[in-house]
């Protein structure tokens, strides 16, 4: 198979046979700028799908400063997101920044979770651990957070408001494997109010239709699990 040579007339099509590194190398050669390997460039390139590389280069070169989350959500492609949900996303974005996390400047594809998703990692180009995602869907949004070592935070969860506690105690995401594999990496096991709980990590800790009224509780939960691990306040 002949090697793919990218030109300004090449149409951006992620996952259609052209490796991401080839796009990255093309942009580096065309602009003379170093582009860090990682999530941010891939997410931005996703927004250029269907454009020629010539047009994508124009946008890349003229983007003096990254758009804020509110500016991105105001673009026509996110017209399916309700204004109240956009308001929550903006408020959550500002609040989580105080814990030292950001969304990397781009909104990615949603894949199986929704039309799009906003992914939060520690404010560092080398960060890989995801602490939260907001799934953007037709008519709704879902805030998902990622937690481990639940037992260490038992006292906090047991005294939390019901809308926080219920994502840990409800039947959603309960492990249904029978027989259960020993030491399964996908299983989260913890005890709350004296009850042993086993959940599958692929479908847990989701807050459906989150509201700004509950924002303090969401961020308090994140701070409980992550702030002590070195999140830097701005």
C-alpha positions, 0 to 999 in steps of 0.5 A, a space after each residue: 500500500 502506498 504511503 499516504 502523503 498529506 497535502 493542503 487538499 487532504 480532507 480531515 477525516 479522523 479514524 479513516 486510515 490516516 494516523 493522527 501523528 501524520 496530521 500532527 507532523 503536517 501541522 508542525 511542518 506547515 506552521 513551525 510550531 511544536 504541537 504536544 502529543 496528547 488529547 488537546 490536539 486530537 480533540 481540536 482536529 476532530 472539530 475540523 472534520 470535513 474541512 481541507 487541511 488548507 482551511 484547517 491551517 487557516 483556523 489554526 494560525 488565526 486562533 490567537 487565544 483558545 476559546 472559552 467553554 462558553 464560546 465553544 458551546 455558542 457555536 452552531 454545532 452545539 445548538 442541540 444543547 439547552 441553554 440551561 445545560 450550557 449554563 451548568 457546563 460554564 459554571 462547572 468549568 469555572 468551579 473545577 478550574 479552582 481545583 486545578 483541572 480544565 477541559 483542554 480547550 476543546 470539546 470532543 466526540 461523544 462516541 457511545 456516551 453522547 453527541 459530544 463530551 467535555 473531558 476534565 484532566 489536571 491542568 497539564 499537557 502531560 496529564 492523562 487521568 480523567 477526573 470528570 466528563 460531561 456527556 452532551 446529548 439531545 435534550 440532556 447532559 450527564 456529569 460523570 466523575 471517576 473515583 477509586 478507594 471509596 472506603 477511604 471516603 466513607 464518612 464523607 459519602 454517608 453524610 452527603 446529600 441524598 443526590 450525591 449519596 445515591 450514585 454510590 448506593 443505588 442499584 445503577 451499575 451493580 456488578 451482575 457477573 455470575 460467577 464473579 471473577 476474582 480480582 476483577 479490575 472492572 469491579 469497584 467494591 466498598 461498604 456504605 452504611 454497613 452494606 457491601 456494594 459491588 459495581 462495574 466501573 464502566 457505568 458508575 458515578 453518573 449524575 443525570 441532568 445536573 443543576 447549578 443549584 447542586 454545583 457546590 455538592 458536586 465540587 465538594 465531592 471532587 475536592 474530597 477525592 482529589 484536592 488532597 492529591 496535589 490539585 493546584 488552586 489558581 
